[in-house]
Amino acid sequence: MSGRSGRAGSDVARSHRAARRLVLASLFEAEFGQRTATTILERHLAEVEGDPETARYARLLVGAAVAWRDEIDEQITAVAPQYPVMTLARMDRVLLRAGICEVLHSPATPARVAIAEWVELARVYGGDPARRLVNGVLGRVARDASTGTPEPVPGPRSTAIPDAQE
């Protein structure tokens, strides 16, 4: 691999990492019901002059997390019935929703990469119990998706994050 393509891959990884933090902040703030996650994300993007890839990926993830929220919540319930979605701490709920969204609906990101990134965010923002919960749930969701285990959630799993070229 040439240095140039390695740098480009590193730049994309850095952009996606920054996007995940914006997604987490936007979805978490939206949990309090004052504004939508999309509105909050746009405010964050206006405050920080990030690169276009960060903004693009953050918009895709927030859009998909909002669009697939009910199905993602059903997935959490199916995989971890001992943790009812609405009784989870807000941060844990947001980490799981965003992580599952990326694992299932972002074919450009390998599941193991998405899981590692969301587990790290869970460790930073939720502590060790959140890290273990996110790792277990995302690992199970990814394993079920890759083995073709029938999904307990209705709707097509193969639907990817929509392209934001609108």
N, C-alpha and C positions, 0 to 999 in steps of 0.2 A: 504494500500500500504506500502510495506516495505521501509525503508530508502534507501536501495541499489537501488531499482527500481526508486524511486523518484529522487535520485541523477543521475541515468542514463538518465532519462527524462529531467532533468535540463541541463545535459551536451549536449544532443542533441539540446535542445532549444538554448543554448548558441552557439553551433557550427553553427546552422542554421542562427542565428542572425549575426554572424561574416561573414558567407557566403553571406548573403544579402548585407552587406556593400561592400564586394569584387565585387559582381555582379554589384552593382550600380557604383562603381568606374570604373570597366572595360567597361561597356556599355557606360558610360558617356565619357570616354576618346576616345572610338571608334567612337563616334559621330563626332569627329574632323577629321576622315578619314586617319590618319597616319598609324594605325595598326588595326588588327582585334581584336574584343573583346576577342576571345580565346587566342590570343598571349599576350594581355595585362594581362588577368587573370593569365596566366602561369608565367608571370614576377612577378606579385604581390605575387603569391604563393611561388616563389623561394626566394623573399625578406623576407618573413615572414614565420617562421617555425610554421605553424598552425597545428592543429590536422587533421588527415585524414578525419574525417567526414565533417569538414569545407571545405576542398578541394573538396571532392566528391560532396557535395551539390552545391557548387559554380559552379563546372564544369557542373553539370546537368542543373542548371538554365541558365547559359550563353549559353550552347548548345541549349537548348530549345528556349530561347529568340531569338537567331540568326535564328534557323530553322523555327520558327513560326512568324517571324517579320512581314511579309506582312499580314498574317491573323490577327495578334494582332492589327496592324494599322487599318485594316478594322473594327475590333471590336470597337476600340476607335471612329472611324468615325461614326459607327452606333449608339453607345450609347451617344456620345457627339458631334453631328454634328456642334454645335456652336464653337467647338475647333478643327479646322483642324490640323491634326497631324503635318504637316511640319511647321505650324506657332507657335506651342507651344515652349516654352523655352526648350532648350536641356534637362535640368534637369527634367522638368515636363514630357517630352516625355519618357525619360529613366525610370523614376519612374513608369509611367503607363505601359510601355511595360513589365518591370520586374514583376510588381505586377500582371498584367493580366496573364502573363505566369505562375506564381506560383499558382494563384487562379484556373486556368483552367487545368493546366497540371501537377500538383503535388498532386496526391491523398493522399499522406502521410501527407500533411499539411492541416488541416481544413481551409476552406475559411476564416472564421472569424479571425483566427490567422494570416494568410497571410495578410489580409486586415489591421489588427491592426499594424502589423510590418511595412508595406509599408507606412501607414499613418504617423507613427512616423518618418520614414526616410524622408518623404515629409515635415513634420513639421521642422525637423532639417536642411535639405538642401534646402528647397524651401520656407519656411515660411507658414503663415496661408492660403494664397490663394491656394498654391500647396496642402496643407493638405486637404482643402475642395474639390478640384478637384479630387485628388486621392481617397478620401473617397467616393465621389459620384459615380465616374466611376467604381471603383472596387466593390462597393456595388451593383450597377446595373448589372454588369457582373455576379457576383456571384448569384444574385437573378434570373436572366434570365437562368443561367445554372442549378440552382436547381429546377426551376419550369418547365423546359422543354420548355421554350419559344424558338421558332425556332431561330437559330443563323443566323444573316445576313452574316456571313463569311462562305465561302465554306470549305469543309473538315471536318473530324470527330473530334468533340470536345472531344470524349472519349480517344483520343490518349494521353497517359501519357508521361511524361519525360522519355526518353529512359534510360535503365539501363547502367551505366558506367562500367560494368564489362569486357569491351573489352580488 
